[in-house]
Amino acid sequence: MFGLTLGEFQAYGYFALTAFLVVMLYWYIYHLYSSEKKGTKDYEKYANMALHDEITDELVEKKEDSKTEDSKQDRET
């Protein structure tokens, strides 16, 4: 198989996997910073969920109830 020994094949595979994971890590970090800068998501709020997890703590994000939106649209028509 192309003159590669099993050890060489494993080494190339390990290098390719490591390079792929490094690229994915930098893409993910870029995604986090760019989405925070655009204002679409604030991931620091989500990071604080581990610290503020009491039942009496305020919500990170309010949940929009799709049932109430559907019923409002039904009433208008």
N, C-alpha and C positions, 0 to 999 in steps of 0.2 A: 504494500500500500504506500506508494510514493516514496519508498525508501525510509520511512519514519519508523523508529522503534516505538513501543508502547509508552516508554518514559518521555520521549520527545513529544509524542502526540498529547499526552497529559499536560506537559509543560505549556505547549501552545494553547491548549484548551483553557488551562488555568489563567494564562495571561489574557486571553480574549474575554473570559468571564469577568476578570477583575477590571479590565478596561471598560467593559460594558456597564458594570455596576458603578464605577466612578463617574461615567458620563451621565447615568441616570440620577445619581446623587446630586451632581451639579445642576442638572435640569430641574430637579425637584426644589432645590434651594432657590434657584432663579424664579421658579413659579411662585413660591411662597412670598418672596420679596416683591415681585412685580404685582401680584394680586393685592398685596397690602398697600402698595404705593398707589394703585389705581383706585383703591377704596372699595373693591368688590367684597373682600373678606378681611376680617381682622382675626388672624389665627392666634394672637396672644390671648384673646378672650377664651378661646377653646382650650388653651394651655392652662388657664386658671381654673378650669372645671375640676381638676384633680385636687386643687387646694380648697375650693369652695363647693363642697358637695353635700352640704346639709340640706334638709328638706325645706328649711326656711330661707335659704339663700335665694337671691333673685336670679331669674332665668338669663342665660347667655343670649338666647335669641327667642323671640316670641314666635310661637307656632301659628301659622295661618291655617284656619280650619276650612277645608275645601267644601265641607257640607253646608256651611252657612253661606258661602259664596254661591253655591249651586242653587240653594233655596231662594236667595235674593234675585238671581237671574230668572228663576221660574215665576216669581211673583211679578216681575216687571213685564213679562210677556203675556 
